[in-house]
């Protein structure tokens, strides 16, 4: 058998069931496709792939290539549309088995469908590598996924559903074909960044950080109390960037949490970290169930909201010049580093939807471009949740920004560090009722 393994959001050797399945092949071609469309403007004023996420992705690809070369393999980086690039490689190297991890997201599903359609006669397989559970083990059919996270959590906990045990590294990989130089020289250049140097892409950094956070510093025992801090490295796990592109397996994280609880300590905080993994899991199946509805203005609830698009408000939110210092600080941190705390994301999204009255899809698209830990299901699922058109039974969520500032930044250190007091703030209204300029 001559196999092609198409790496996507599973940039690792550990716990990679599709790659493990290819271990029996006579020849193995390992491929990652960089789509030029990622770097082009989209429908909502943003690109799919911004500077920060591209840097983190490239670091992860470089590490994966290093790991593969240690096993006598290599990573072939191709540039182009996947449904064209993958079939060309399959035909060139006489591939008879195509493998990939199954992904949430309509674009990702379409890429797979078009690729498979272009390769009649070739065996193809997808594997679960991005979720805690196998779909076949869920205590319900996907079509019956609960409308809220709380119901989902109770369903899986009532039957004591345990995450699938993670796999180890493949003992040996088949040889690679004799390959010409790949397309990495065609990839966009990398720019400098203010991102914390500890947030470097790649499987080796991810596994080291996991062990350090859980077992060496034991930060997991205070996770519930510190997780809402706005700007501290150890206040939250920071696993999300590596989970997002698959440098780190979510099943491995769950297994390490379980091991810590068995050997060391179990408390509300250790459970709460797993609780957050369940939130991620819920949105994974949510995206697979609802498909295109994940990206529609009225959401899965099909609720119409009185929203519009005000270019000056959107620009002020992106640039951190709104009348809300805490939100400005959050947006400046995001824009400069590619990262924002969970609390910061909720505040920024609430402001976007409620105070600024903007279409949530523009905010979700900006997060998609900026966040190094962008995950299609979690990002769009959470934005729908905040906008009141998704998985929240309470409807529209609105945070009192002044109260949040007093609670999470009482001394104003976060606002000061990230220049939230903009010198030139953009007013919400630039014209009056008769469309005359204000001020």
N, C-alpha and C positions, 0 to 999 in steps of 0.2 A: 504493500500500500504506500502511495506517495501522498502525503498530507500537507495541507496548508493551514496553519493556525493563525487566525485573524485576531490579533490583540486589539482590544477596544478600551473598556474600563476595567481591565483586569491585568494591570501592568506589573505582574509578579510571578514568581515561580511557586511560592507556597500556596496551598489551598486553591489550586487552579484546575478544576475537574476537566475542562476541555483540553488543556495542555497535557494533563496526565493521560487522557484518553489517546492522545497522539503519540505517546511513548512507544507504542508497539509498531509504529510505521517504519518502513524501510528508509524513507527519506522525509524530512520535515522542513518546510519553509515557514519561518516565523515572520509575520508582516504586521506593520502598523501603517495606517493610511492617514496622511495629513490632508484634509479637505480644504482647498483654497477658499471655499465659500465661508469658512469659519472667520476669515479676516476681512470680510466685506460687510458694508452696512446692511442692516436688515430692515424689517417693516416698522420697527418701533424705535428708530433713532439710535440703535445700538448694534454692535457687532456680536457675533456668537462668541468669539474668542478674543479676550483683551490681553494686554501686555503681561499682566501678573500671572494669569492662568497659563498662558503660553510658556512663560519661563518655567513654571512649576512642572508643566507637562514635559517640557524638553529635558529637564533634570531627571524626571522619572523614566523617560525613554532611554536616556544615556545610562542610567543605572541598570535598567532591564537589559540593555545590550551588553553591558559588562557582565551581568549575571549569566546571560546566555553563552557568552564567549568562554566563560569558565567551564562550560559543559560541552565545548566544541561546537557550539551553535553561534548564531548571530541574529540581530534584528534587522530586517530589511524595511527601511522607511521609504514608502512610496508617496508621491504627491499627486493628487487628482481626486476625481469623484469615485467613491468606493465601488459603485456598481459597474464602473468601467475598468478601474485598476485591478481589482481582485480577479475578474474573469480573464484579463490579459495575462496575469501571472499564472493562473491555473492552466491556461492553454500552453503557455511557454514552457512550463516545467512538468507538463503531463500529470497534473494533480488529479487524483480520483476521490479524495475525501477533503471537504472543506469544513472547518470547525470554528465556532465562535461562541462566546458567552451570550446568553439572552439578555437584552437590554430593555429597560423602560424608555418610553419616548417614541413618538410617531415617526420622526425622521430616522431614528435608528432602525425601527422596524421596517420602514420603506427601503432603506439601504440594503437590508438583508433580503427582502422579497425581490428586489430588482436584481440583486447579485445572483441569487439562486435561479431566477428565471433566465438569466443569461448563460447558465451552465447546465443545460439539460443532460442528464445521464451521469452527472457527478453526485456522489453521495454527500449529503450535508447534514450537520448536526449542530444544535445549540445546547448549551449547558447552563445550569443555574450556578452563577459564581458571584453574584452581587447581592444576594439576599441571605437572611438568617435561616429561612425555612425553604424547603422544596415545596413547590405548589401542590404536589400530590399529597403532601402531609398536612396541608391546611385543613382545619375542621369544618370547612365549607367550600362550596364551589366559588370560583373567582367572581362569577356574576352575582353572587350573594354577599360580597364583601360589605361589611357594615358601613353605614353612612357616617359614623363617627369613630374616632380613635378609641374612645373609652370602651365602646362596644367590642371593637376588635381586640383590644387588650384583654378584656374579660373572657372572650371566646378562647383565645390561645392559652390563657393562664388557667382557665377552668379545666381544660383537658391536660394541663401540664405539658404543653407542647415545647419540646426542647430544640434549640438550634441544631442544625445538621453539624456533625463533627467535622472540623476542618481537616483537610488532607495535608500531608507534608510536602516537601519538595520532591519532584521527580528524581529518581535515583540516577537515571541516565536518559539523555534525549537522543533521538536518531540524528544521523548526520545531516548537515545542510547541503543543498545542491551548490555547485560552483556558480556563485552569483557575481554579476557585474556590480560596479558601484551603484549604490541606490540614489535616491533623490534628496538626500538630506541637505545637499548644497542649495536646493531650491526653496528650502524652508525660510520663513521670515527671520530676520535677525533678532537677537535678544537685547533688551535694554536693561539698564540698571534699575534697581528698585529699593524702596525703603522697607521691604518686607523683612520681618525678623529672620536672622540668618539661621535660626533653628528650624525654620519652616522651609526645608529644602526637599525637593521631590525625590522619590525613589523608595524601593522596597526596604533596603538596608536601613535607611534613616527611619522609616516608618516603624519597623520592628524594634529598633533600638529605643525610639521614643515611647512606644507602647510599654516595653519592659521598665523603662526608667520611670514613667508616670505611675504605673500600677505598683511595682514591687520595690523600686529603690527609694523613691520619694513618698510613696504611699499616699499620693494626693487623692486617690480614689475614696479614701475614708472621709473626706470633707467635701466631696464633689457637690452634694446637694446644697450646702451652705454657701459655696463660693461661685457657683456656676453662672450667676447673673452679673458678676463683675464686668465692667465695661472694658477694662484695659489691663489685664494682668495675665502673663503667660500661663501660670499654673492654676488659675481660677477655674478653668475648664480643661477638658481632656486634649483639645486641639487635634483629635484624630481625624476630623472631617476632611481636610485636604487630601490625605492619603486614601481615605475611604472613597472619596469622590471619583478618583481616577483608577482606583483598584490597586494601588501599590500596597494597600493593606486590606486584608480580608475581614469583613464584618464578623464572620464566624470565628476567626482567630481572636478578635477582640472579645467576643462573648465568652469564648473558652478561657481566656486569661482572667476575665472577671470572675468566672465560676471557680477557677483554680485559686484565685486570691481568697475568695469567700470560704473555700474548703480548708485552705491551709492557714489562713491568717485571721480574717475578720469579715463578718457580714453585718451590715447595718443599712440604714435608710439610704445612705449615699451610694453604697455599692449597688443596691437595687436601682437607684435612680439613674445611674449611668446605663444600666441595661434597659431601663424604662425609655431613655432617649434613643437607644438602638431600636426599640420597638416602634417609636414614632417614625424613624427612618424607614423601617420595614413596612409600616402601614402605607406610607406614601408611595413606596415601590409598587405594591399591589394596586393601590389607588390609580396610579398612572397606567398600569397595564389594563385595568378594568375600563377606565374612562377614555383612554386614547386621546382623540382630538379635543374632547371637552375640557381637557386639562389646560388648553390654551385659549379657550373662548371667553369673551368678555363676561358673559352671564354665568360662567362656571358650570359645575356639575349640578348645581341647584337650579340653573336656568333663571336666575333672579336678575332683573333689569335694574341697574343703578343709574341715577342721574349723574353721569360723569362726562367730562369733556377733555380736550387736550389744550392746555395753555402753554405755549412754547416757553414763555419767560419763567413760568413756575417750574416747569420741568428742568430747565437749565439751572435755575437757582438751587433746586434740590440736588442735582448732580454736582454742582460746583460748591455747595456748602455756603450759600448766601441767602438762605431763607430767613424769616424773622425768628427762627427757633434755634438758639445757640447749641443746645444738646444735639439736635438733629444735624446741624452743620458740622459739628465735631465728628459725628458718626460718618457722615458722607466724605469728609476730608480723609479720615482714616482709611475708609474703603478705597477711595480713589488713589491714595498714595501707597497703600500696602497690599491691596487685594484681599484684605481680611476685615471682618467685623464680627463682634460678639453676637450671640443669639439675641440678647436683650437689645443691643443696638439695632439689629435688623428689624425687630418688632417695632421699635420706636420710629425708625425711618419709614417703614412701610405704613404704619398707622398715620403718620403725618402726611405721607404721599396721598393716601386714600381719603382721609378725613379733612385735615386742615387745607390741603391744596386742591382737593376735589378732582384728582386726576385718574385716568383709566389705569387700573392696576397693572395691565399688561406692559405698559411702558416701564414701570418700576421693576417688574420681574425681568424684563429684557436687559435693563441696565445692570442688575445684579448678575445676570448670566454673563455679561461681558466682563465684569470686574472681579467677581469672586474666584479665588483660586480653588475653593472647595465647592464650586458650582455642581449641583446634582439636579438633573432635570425634574425628577419626581419631587424631591424635597423643596426645591425652589418654587416651582409653580404650585405645588400643593399648599405650601405655607402662604404664598401670596393670595391664593383663593381664600384661604382660611381667614386672613386678616381683612380681606375685602368683603367678607360676608357672603360669598357665593360658592363656598366649598364645604369642607368637612366640619364646620363649626355649627353646632345646634343653636348657639346663642345669636347668631347673625353677625352683623358688622361689629368689629372690635375697634374701640378707640381708647388710646391711652391719654391720660392727662399729662402733658409733657412737662409742665412745671412741677407736678408732684413726682414724676419719675426723676427729674433732675435733683430734687431735694433728697430722694431716697438713694439714688445710685451715684450721684456726683455732688455730695453736699458741700464740699470745699471748692468745687469748680476746677479740680485738677485736670479732669478729662477734657473739659471744654477748653481750658487754657492750653493744654498740650497740643490739641488738634485744631486750634484757632477757630473755635466755634463762634466767637464774637466777631463776625465778619465786618470788615471796615465799611463795605458797601453792601448793605442788605437789600434784596429785591422785594419791593412791596407786593402783597398779594394782588392788588388791583392797580392796573396801569391806565385804565379808562373808567369813566363814570357810566351811569346808565344811558347817557346819550352818546357814548363812545368818544367823549372828550378826554384828552390826556389828563391824568391826575397828578397834582403836585408841581 
